[in-house]
Amino acid sequence: MPRILAIDHGTVRIGLALSDELELVANPFKTLDAHHEPERAIARLVQEKHIAKIVIGMPFRMDGQRGEATERVEKFADKL
């Protein structure tokens, strides 16, 4: 059954959470080094764990505006 992969992109590490097979609950899965081709590791994970959807957390500033972190995560999402 397909699963959902949730991604929390940081400047040093990228946190991954994986849903159960019913897509009801997500649990912490692993962290990746943000500087060592995380896109490749995520692509392998998508194949291995039958990921159907990816959700990426978007870091907006406290006032709701886009910031430097938002742009960084969008670039990562585009590469992914």
Beta strands, then each sheet from edge to edge (+ up, - down):
strand 1: 3-9
strand 2: 13-19
strand 3: 26-33
strand 4: 51-56
sheet 1: 3+ 2- 1+ 4+
end
